[in-house]
Amino acid sequence: MELADVLEGLVAEIVELSRLDARVSSRAPRGRGIVIAMGKGSVQMARGLLESFEAEGGVVVTGKGAGQRVGGLELIESSHPLPDESSLRAGEAVVEWARGARGSSLVVLVSGGASALVEKPLEPLTIEDLRETTRHLLASGATIQEINAVRKHLSATKGGRLAALAYPAPVAGLYASDVPGDNMDTIGSGPTVGDPTTFKDAEAVLERYGLTRLLPEAVVRFIREGAAGLREETPKPGSPELSRTSNELVASNMDVLRGLEGRLRGRGFNAIILTSRLEGEAREVGRALASVTLEAMNRGVPVASPGAILAGGETTVRVRGKGKGGRNMELALSWAIAMRRWGSLKNAFMLSMDTDGIDGFTDAAGAIASGESVERAIAMGLDPQRHLEDNDSYSFFERVGGLVRTGPTGSNLNSLQVILFER
């Protein structure tokens, strides 16, 4: 069997396994009320909800170019991964609908990407302040938990504040996870979930990554004032204004991994799931996964040939260079360089992709790579290591082949790595 061909065929299956409408439909509350759906999976989630729930009104916020009307709900196409004026319009609409739910009930559907797609800065901050803050956070190498600890303390829609606006209306939050560990307070910055982080935690993130000298002065001052007790904290777990709010996780990265595990076993592979909590610097994780692959190929540990090693999560990239890429492509390039260094060219292949179809600021979902990809690049006169150091993985795979393009999938259940190997 051609391992690369199997991986190419898996791309469409991953998109299918990541769909959210059926998962929401099976867990949706019954009745009627206001609906707010936000995130890259908002359209699919809203469709699943409305199979059994009657909407009195509401709004669906999704990415630009990905919008489709659902029922009679208002539709707003917004910006990701950096918020802009469209994010502000979405934030104002979401706040208005939440406040209007006080005489009814409210269902909030949250998927990955909601943090940037929906934004309403707390005064005196501006959308430009939050855009610049997000840009530096994403480039810093901070984890998504750290990034959202900061964002929750700058916004009127995050960290449980949205549910508090609807109080005393009953609020049901349904979450599709794009974060390692599936903590709902981190998914989309937890608009209906009590926030366990504090202004002091946010301040510590700025200090840890040297961001106090990079972020807008108004943002640094706002967070320091909050840490000093001069700004109102986000609602915490157990807060009275969240007493009528319930939250439920309806889909996660592990759901996709389990589906892939079953399908690959059906194709004759010995399949194993390593984790759905993969974190760390993408290039370091790539090297680590190469060591796992080599042990499996040579010793049958942790799985024997023909094998399939599955992992999911969210790695980070500390931007050092000026190239074009994303965390999944960078991880795949690092893995391929390590595999080639150990002499493995054609008997192991990796698919590394994001289930939302967008890796970094590119039109690719990720890449398929092997040690042979690196060998081919060298024959073409390219320097794979230089591409890695310059954060230029997209250009590398564009030249040698291997880019995976799905377009926006309408879902977001984090990133996946699938490694297929033969002895």
C-alpha positions as CSV (number, residue, x, y, z in Angstrom):
1,M,0.0,0.0,0.0
2,E,1.2,3.5,-0.7
3,L,1.3,5.3,2.6
4,A,1.1,8.8,1.1
5,D,-2.0,7.8,-0.9
6,V,-3.7,6.6,2.3
7,L,-3.0,9.9,4.0
8,E,-4.3,11.9,1.1
9,G,-7.5,9.9,1.3
10,L,-7.8,10.5,5.0
11,V,-8.0,14.2,4.6
12,A,-11.6,14.1,3.4
13,E,-12.4,11.6,6.2
14,I,-11.0,13.9,8.8
15,V,-13.2,16.7,7.5
16,E,-16.2,14.4,7.7
17,L,-15.4,13.2,11.3
18,S,-15.0,16.8,12.4
19,R,-18.6,17.8,11.5
20,L,-20.5,19.4,14.3
21,D,-24.1,19.4,13.3
22,A,-25.0,15.8,14.3
23,R,-23.0,16.1,17.5
24,V,-25.0,19.2,18.6
25,S,-28.3,17.8,17.4
26,S,-27.9,14.7,19.7
27,R,-27.2,16.9,22.8
28,A,-29.3,20.0,22.1
29,P,-31.8,21.3,24.6
30,R,-35.5,21.3,23.6
31,G,-37.8,24.3,23.7
32,R,-37.4,27.8,22.4
33,G,-35.3,30.9,23.0
34,I,-32.5,33.1,21.7
35,V,-29.6,31.6,19.9
36,I,-26.0,32.9,19.7
37,A,-23.5,30.8,17.7
38,M,-19.9,32.0,17.4
39,G,-16.8,30.4,16.0
40,K,-15.6,28.6,12.9
41,G,-18.1,25.8,13.6
42,S,-21.1,28.2,14.2
43,V,-23.0,27.4,11.1
44,Q,-22.9,23.6,11.6
45,M,-23.6,24.0,15.3
46,A,-26.6,26.2,14.7
47,R,-28.0,23.8,12.1
48,G,-27.7,20.9,14.5
49,L,-29.4,23.0,17.3
50,L,-32.4,24.1,15.2
51,E,-33.3,20.5,14.4
52,S,-35.0,20.4,17.8
53,F,-34.9,24.0,19.2
54,E,-37.1,26.9,18.1
55,A,-35.2,30.1,17.7
56,E,-37.0,33.3,18.8
57,G,-34.1,35.2,17.2
58,G,-30.3,35.4,17.4
59,V,-27.1,35.6,15.5
60,V,-24.5,33.4,13.9
61,V,-20.9,34.7,13.7
62,T,-18.4,32.9,11.5
63,G,-15.4,33.6,9.4
64,K,-15.3,35.8,6.3
65,G,-16.4,33.9,3.2
66,A,-17.7,31.0,5.3
67,G,-21.2,32.4,6.2
68,Q,-24.5,30.6,5.4
69,R,-27.8,31.7,6.7
70,V,-29.4,29.3,9.3
71,G,-33.1,29.7,9.8
72,G,-34.0,33.3,10.5
73,L,-30.8,34.0,12.5
74,E,-28.8,37.1,11.8
75,L,-25.5,36.3,10.0
76,I,-22.2,38.2,10.6
77,E,-19.0,37.3,8.8
78,S,-16.0,38.3,10.9
79,S,-12.2,38.3,11.1
80,H,-9.8,35.6,12.2
81,P,-7.2,35.2,13.6
82,L,-6.9,39.0,14.3
83,P,-10.0,40.9,15.3
84,D,-11.1,44.0,13.3
85,E,-14.1,46.2,12.9
86,S,-16.2,43.2,11.8
87,S,-15.4,41.5,15.1
88,L,-16.5,44.6,16.9
89,R,-19.8,44.6,15.0
90,A,-20.2,41.0,16.0
91,G,-19.4,41.7,19.6
92,E,-22.0,44.5,19.8
93,A,-24.7,42.2,18.2
94,V,-23.9,39.3,20.6
95,V,-24.1,41.6,23.6
96,E,-27.5,43.0,22.4
97,W,-28.9,39.6,21.9
98,A,-27.7,38.4,25.3
99,R,-29.2,41.3,27.1
100,G,-32.5,40.7,25.1
101,A,-32.7,37.2,26.4
102,R,-33.4,38.2,30.0
103,G,-37.1,37.6,29.4
104,S,-36.5,34.3,27.6
105,S,-33.8,31.6,27.5
106,L,-30.5,31.7,25.7
107,V,-28.5,29.0,24.0
108,V,-24.8,29.9,23.2
109,L,-22.9,27.7,20.7
110,V,-19.1,28.2,21.0
111,S,-16.4,26.8,18.7
112,G,-12.8,27.6,18.1
113,G,-12.1,31.0,16.6
114,A,-14.7,32.8,18.6
115,S,-12.1,34.8,20.6
116,A,-11.2,36.8,17.5
117,L,-14.5,36.6,15.6
118,V,-16.4,38.2,18.5
119,E,-14.9,41.2,20.3
120,K,-16.1,44.1,22.4
121,P,-13.3,45.8,24.2
122,L,-13.8,47.1,27.8
123,E,-13.6,50.8,28.0
124,P,-11.3,52.7,27.4
125,L,-9.7,50.0,25.2
126,T,-10.2,50.0,21.4
127,I,-10.5,47.3,18.8
128,E,-7.1,48.4,17.5
129,D,-5.6,47.8,21.0
130,L,-7.0,44.3,21.0
131,R,-5.9,43.5,17.4
132,E,-2.3,44.5,18.2
133,T,-2.4,42.6,21.5
134,T,-3.7,39.5,19.7
135,R,-1.0,39.7,17.0
136,H,1.8,39.8,19.6
137,L,0.3,37.1,21.7
138,L,0.0,34.7,18.7
139,A,3.7,35.3,17.8
140,S,5.0,35.0,21.3
141,G,4.8,31.2,21.7
142,A,2.3,31.5,24.5
143,T,-0.1,28.6,25.0
144,I,-3.8,29.1,24.1
145,Q,-4.6,29.0,27.8
146,E,-2.2,31.9,28.4
147,I,-3.4,33.8,25.4
148,N,-7.0,33.6,26.5
149,A,-6.2,34.5,30.1
150,V,-5.2,37.8,28.7
151,R,-8.0,38.2,26.2
152,K,-10.7,37.4,28.8
153,H,-9.6,40.4,30.9
154,L,-9.9,42.9,28.0
155,S,-13.3,42.0,26.7
156,A,-17.0,42.3,27.5
157,T,-17.9,39.0,25.8
158,K,-15.4,36.6,27.3
159,G,-14.7,34.9,30.6
160,G,-18.3,34.3,31.6
161,R,-19.3,37.9,31.0
162,L,-21.7,37.1,28.2
163,A,-23.8,34.8,30.4
164,A,-23.7,37.4,33.1
165,L,-25.3,39.9,30.7
166,A,-28.2,37.5,30.2
167,Y,-28.8,36.9,33.9
168,P,-31.4,36.0,35.2
169,A,-32.3,34.2,32.0
170,P,-31.4,30.5,31.9
171,V,-28.3,30.0,29.7
172,A,-27.1,26.8,28.0
173,G,-23.6,26.8,26.6
174,L,-22.6,24.1,24.1
175,Y,-18.9,23.9,23.3
176,A,-16.9,22.3,20.5
177,S,-13.3,22.1,21.7
178,D,-10.3,23.3,19.8
179,V,-8.0,23.4,22.9
180,P,-5.8,20.7,24.6
181,G,-7.6,19.4,27.6
182,D,-11.0,20.6,26.5
183,N,-11.4,23.1,29.3
184,M,-14.5,25.1,28.4
185,D,-13.3,28.3,30.0
186,T,-10.5,28.4,27.4
187,I,-12.6,27.4,24.3
188,G,-13.5,30.7,22.5
189,S,-12.4,32.4,25.8
190,G,-15.4,30.8,27.6
191,P,-18.1,33.4,27.1
192,T,-20.6,31.5,29.4
193,V,-18.0,29.8,31.7
194,G,-16.8,31.1,35.1
195,D,-13.2,32.2,34.6
196,P,-10.6,30.7,37.0
197,T,-7.9,33.1,35.8
198,T,-7.3,36.6,37.2
199,F,-5.8,39.9,36.1
200,K,-2.6,38.8,38.0
201,D,-2.4,35.7,35.8
202,A,-2.8,37.9,32.7
203,E,-0.1,40.3,34.0
204,A,2.2,37.3,34.5
205,V,1.7,36.2,30.9
206,L,2.8,39.6,29.7
207,E,5.9,39.5,31.9
208,R,6.8,35.9,31.0
209,Y,6.9,36.6,27.2
210,G,8.3,40.1,27.3
211,L,5.1,41.6,26.0
212,T,4.9,44.7,28.3
213,R,7.2,46.6,25.9
214,L,5.4,45.4,22.8
215,L,1.7,45.8,23.6
216,P,-0.3,49.0,23.4
217,E,0.3,51.1,26.5
218,A,-3.4,51.3,27.2
219,V,-3.6,47.4,27.4
220,V,-0.6,47.1,29.7
221,R,-2.0,49.8,32.0
222,F,-5.5,48.2,32.0
223,I,-4.1,44.8,33.1
224,R,-1.9,46.3,35.7
225,E,-4.8,48.3,37.1
226,G,-6.8,45.1,37.2
227,A,-4.0,43.2,39.0
228,A,-4.0,46.0,41.6
229,G,-7.7,45.6,42.2
230,L,-8.8,48.7,40.3
231,R,-10.8,46.9,37.6
232,E,-13.7,44.5,37.9
233,E,-12.7,40.9,37.6
234,T,-14.3,38.3,35.3
235,P,-17.2,36.3,36.8
236,K,-15.7,33.3,38.7
237,P,-17.0,29.7,39.0
238,G,-19.9,29.8,41.5
239,S,-20.7,33.5,40.8
240,P,-24.4,34.3,41.4
241,E,-24.7,35.8,37.9
242,L,-23.8,32.4,36.5
243,S,-26.1,30.4,38.8
244,R,-28.6,29.8,36.0
245,T,-26.0,28.8,33.4
246,S,-25.1,25.3,32.4
247,N,-22.3,24.3,30.0
248,E,-21.6,21.1,28.1
249,L,-18.8,19.8,25.8
250,V,-20.4,18.3,22.7
251,A,-17.3,17.6,20.5
252,S,-13.5,17.4,20.8
253,N,-10.3,16.4,19.1
254,M,-10.5,12.9,20.8
255,D,-13.8,12.2,18.9
256,V,-11.9,12.6,15.6
257,L,-8.9,10.6,16.8
258,R,-11.1,7.7,17.9
259,G,-12.9,7.7,14.5
260,L,-9.6,7.7,12.7
261,E,-8.3,4.9,14.9
262,G,-11.2,2.7,13.9
263,R,-10.9,3.4,10.2
264,L,-7.2,2.8,10.1
265,R,-7.6,-0.5,11.9
266,G,-10.1,-1.4,9.3
267,R,-7.5,-0.8,6.7
268,G,-5.0,-3.2,8.4
269,F,-2.9,-0.8,10.4
270,N,-2.0,-1.3,14.0
271,A,-3.3,2.1,15.3
272,I,-2.6,3.9,18.6
273,I,-3.7,7.2,19.9
274,L,-0.8,9.0,21.8
275,T,-2.7,12.0,23.1
276,S,-5.2,14.7,22.3
277,R,-3.3,17.1,24.5
278,L,-0.2,17.7,22.3
279,E,1.4,21.0,23.2
280,G,4.8,22.7,22.9
281,E,6.9,24.4,20.3
282,A,6.0,22.9,16.9
283,R,9.5,22.2,15.7
284,E,10.4,20.5,19.1
285,V,7.2,18.4,19.0
286,G,8.1,17.4,15.4
287,R,11.5,16.1,16.5
288,A,9.9,14.2,19.5
289,L,7.3,12.6,17.2
290,A,10.2,11.5,14.9
291,S,11.8,9.7,17.8
292,V,8.5,7.9,18.6
293,T,8.1,7.0,14.9
294,L,11.7,5.5,14.7
295,E,11.2,3.4,17.8
296,A,7.9,2.0,16.4
297,M,9.6,1.2,13.0
298,N,12.7,-0.4,14.6
299,R,11.3,-2.0,17.7
300,G,7.6,-2.1,17.5
301,V,7.2,0.3,20.4
302,P,4.6,1.7,21.1
303,V,3.0,0.0,18.1
304,A,4.1,-2.6,15.5
305,S,4.3,-2.3,11.7
306,P,2.3,-1.6,9.7
307,G,1.5,1.1,12.1
308,A,-0.5,4.3,12.6
309,I,0.4,6.8,15.3
310,L,-2.2,9.4,16.0
311,A,-2.0,12.6,18.0
312,G,-3.9,15.8,18.4
313,G,-3.7,19.1,20.2
314,E,-2.3,22.5,19.6
315,T,1.4,23.3,19.3
316,T,2.8,26.8,19.3
317,V,5.2,28.7,17.0
318,R,7.5,31.4,18.3
319,V,7.9,33.6,15.2
320,R,11.6,34.2,14.7
321,G,11.8,34.5,10.9
322,K,10.0,36.3,8.2
323,G,8.7,33.3,6.2
324,K,5.1,32.0,5.7
325,G,3.8,29.0,7.5
326,G,1.7,27.5,10.3
327,R,2.1,25.3,13.3
328,N,1.1,22.1,11.4
329,M,3.4,22.7,8.5
330,E,6.3,23.6,10.7
331,L,5.8,20.5,12.8
332,A,5.7,18.3,9.7
333,L,8.9,19.9,8.3
334,S,10.7,19.4,11.6
335,W,9.6,15.8,11.7
336,A,10.7,15.2,8.1
337,I,14.1,16.7,8.7
338,A,14.6,14.4,11.7
339,M,13.4,11.3,9.8
340,R,15.8,12.0,6.9
341,R,18.7,12.5,9.2
342,W,18.1,9.0,10.6
343,G,17.9,7.5,7.1
344,S,14.1,7.1,6.8
345,L,13.0,8.3,3.4
346,K,10.0,6.4,2.1
347,N,8.7,4.0,4.8
348,A,7.1,6.7,7.0
349,F,4.8,9.6,6.2
350,M,3.1,12.2,8.3
351,L,-0.1,14.2,7.8
352,S,-0.3,17.3,10.0
353,M,-3.3,19.4,9.6
354,D,-5.9,21.7,11.3
355,T,-9.5,20.5,11.2
356,D,-10.7,24.0,10.4
357,G,-8.8,23.9,7.1
358,I,-6.6,26.9,7.9
359,D,-3.0,26.6,9.2
360,G,-1.6,29.9,10.3
361,F,-2.1,32.9,7.9
362,T,-2.2,30.6,4.8
363,D,-4.7,28.9,2.4
364,A,-3.4,25.4,3.5
365,A,-4.8,23.1,6.2
366,G,-1.3,21.6,6.7
367,A,1.0,19.2,4.9
368,I,1.9,15.6,4.1
369,A,5.7,15.0,4.6
370,S,8.4,12.3,4.7
371,G,12.1,12.1,4.8
372,E,11.9,12.0,1.0
373,S,10.4,15.5,1.0
374,V,13.6,16.8,2.5
375,E,15.8,14.7,0.1
376,R,13.8,16.2,-2.8
377,A,14.3,19.7,-1.5
378,I,18.0,19.3,-1.2
379,A,18.2,18.0,-4.8
380,M,16.3,21.2,-5.9
381,G,18.9,23.3,-4.1
382,L,16.8,24.2,-1.1
383,D,17.9,24.3,2.5
384,P,15.2,22.7,4.6
385,Q,16.8,23.8,7.9
386,R,16.9,27.4,6.7
387,H,13.2,27.2,5.8
388,L,12.5,25.8,9.3
389,E,14.5,28.5,11.0
390,D,12.8,31.2,9.0
391,N,9.3,29.9,9.8
392,D,8.9,29.3,6.1
393,S,7.3,25.9,6.0
394,Y,4.5,26.9,3.6
395,S,7.0,28.0,0.9
396,F,9.0,24.7,1.5
397,F,6.0,22.5,0.8
398,E,4.8,24.7,-2.0
399,R,8.1,24.0,-3.8
400,V,8.5,20.3,-3.0
401,G,4.9,19.3,-2.8
402,G,2.8,18.1,0.1
403,L,0.5,21.0,0.9
404,V,-3.0,20.0,2.0
405,R,-5.8,22.3,0.9
406,T,-9.4,21.8,2.0
407,G,-10.6,25.3,2.3
408,P,-12.5,26.3,5.4
409,T,-14.2,23.2,6.7
410,G,-16.9,24.8,8.9
411,S,-15.5,23.0,12.0
412,N,-12.6,23.5,14.4
413,L,-11.6,20.5,16.6
414,N,-7.9,21.4,16.8
415,S,-4.9,19.9,14.9
416,L,-4.2,16.3,14.0
417,Q,-1.0,14.4,13.3
418,V,-1.3,11.0,11.6
419,I,1.9,9.0,11.1
420,L,1.8,5.9,8.9
421,F,4.9,3.6,8.7
422,E,6.1,0.2,7.6
423,R,9.1,-1.6,9.0
